[in-house]
Amino acid sequence: MSVGLTQVEDRPSWNEAAGRLPGSHVLQSWEWGDFKSRYGWRPRRMIWRTGGGQEVAAAQILERRSKRLAGLRLLYCPRGPLMDWSDALLRRTVLTDLAKLAGEAGVVMLRIDPEIPAGCPDDPGPAEPLPGLQQDLRQCGWRPGREQVQFRNTLVLDLTSGEAALLQAMHPKTRYNLRLAQRHAVTVRLGTTADLDLLYRMYAETSLRDRFVIREPSYYHALWGEFQRSGRAQLFVAEVQGTAIAGLVLFRFGETAWYLYGMSTSQHRDKMPNHLLQWEAIRWARGEELKRYDFWGAPDRIAPADPMWGVYRFKQGFGPRLQCTLGALDATRRPALYRLYHAAAPVLLSGMRRRGFSATERTLS
């Protein structure tokens, strides 16, 4: 099967194709590329079609020129390319076409991180889930990425079962905590853009408590607000007697919902509001006829020593399936610049984290 490559310039055509291709992901939506274009990234949207016009693969590439590295270009395809990775001829074509971009003037590397299945730590499965893939990657110029941008692994809940079956599949402690929240008069309502300030303040409090870096308020106001207005996200707020104590931002694209952001205050944590929030978000996604609920992130090592262990156990309680992937892949035609970038990146990121914590603390002062 021969396929041709074209660039897509209109939202409906792109979203229709990207929304139905295997691996469909919100980070490959038109809205995501449009949003990131305001923060230094330029999207390029590419589709592979058969001679009969059938769309069989797509890749939204984000390009950024580095001010700190003399204008050199970094290319990133978040959670893409989208295609049937078991089709060996198609994947070789797409991998070859994408690798060529790494040879463009000033490009340090192109990174992709599609959800290619791989063996999980507690269930390795076949040594090579897709026969011939590793050889194709090497021959087409791809190597394992030195670090992950997105989580390598995640937990996915099948929403095609009824509510009774979903409740039954939960861990007994999760069901208990869900009912405890209901007994203690925790309520969950659908949020609106009027809740953006409230959600950000809870998110900032969460970041300082759990020691992870977040961006400035305007970033989340724009992201959550615009995706809510476009129908690509839904906000949720948990309350006790009218006081907001936790929140959740659920994104959607194709047939999947993603739990990308969660936030809470230190109040009423013993009432388990986050359990009820997740359940109501799951129920909402089912009502929207979505088929999967992605909890967005699981540890690389399924062990109590992993920093994500507590979060993993919380998510696991809802009965999802652990989904492990091959991880990030890089293509470069400039190995010296590639090494230089990876030597400089940790220093730059460390400084950004320190400044990020200080800025977040100021927003709550």
ZIBELMO-V997759 format. One line per field, one symbol per residue. ss: DSSP state (a for helix, b for strand, c for the rest). phi: phi as a letter, one per 30 degrees, with the letter a starting at -180 (. if undefined). A space follows every 50 residues. Layout:
BEGIN
ss: ???
phi: ???
END
This chain:
BEGIN
ss: ccbbbbbcccaaaaaaaaaacccccaaacaaaaaaaaaaccbbbbbbbbb ccccbbbbbbbbbbbcccccccbbbbbccccbbccccaaaaaaaaaaaaa acccccbbbbbbccccbccbccbcccccccccaaaaaaacccbbcccccc ccbbbbbbccccaaaaaaaccaaaaaaaaaaaaccbbbbbccaaaaaaaa aaaaaaaaaaccccccaaaaaaaaaaaaacccbbbbbbbbccbbbbbbbb bbbccbbbbbbbbbccccaaacaaaaaaaaaaaaaaaccccbbbcccbcc ccccccccaaaaaaaaccccbbbcbcccbbbcccaaaaaaaaaaaaaaaa aaaaaaaaaaaaaac
phi: .cbccbcccbeedddddddcdeiebddcdeddddddddbjccdbcbbcbd ddjddbaabccccbcdddchidcccbcdhbdcaddddddddddddddddd ddcdeiddaccbbddddbdcecaeidebeceiddddddddjcbeddaccc ddcabbcdcddddddddddddeddddddddeddcidbbbddbddcddddd dddddddddcibdbcdedddedddddddddicabcbbcbbhicdbaaabc cbaicbcbdcbbaacddhdddhddddedddddddddddidcbbcdhjbdd cdaeddeceddddddeddidcdccbdjdbcbbcbedddddedddeddddd dddddddddddddcd
END
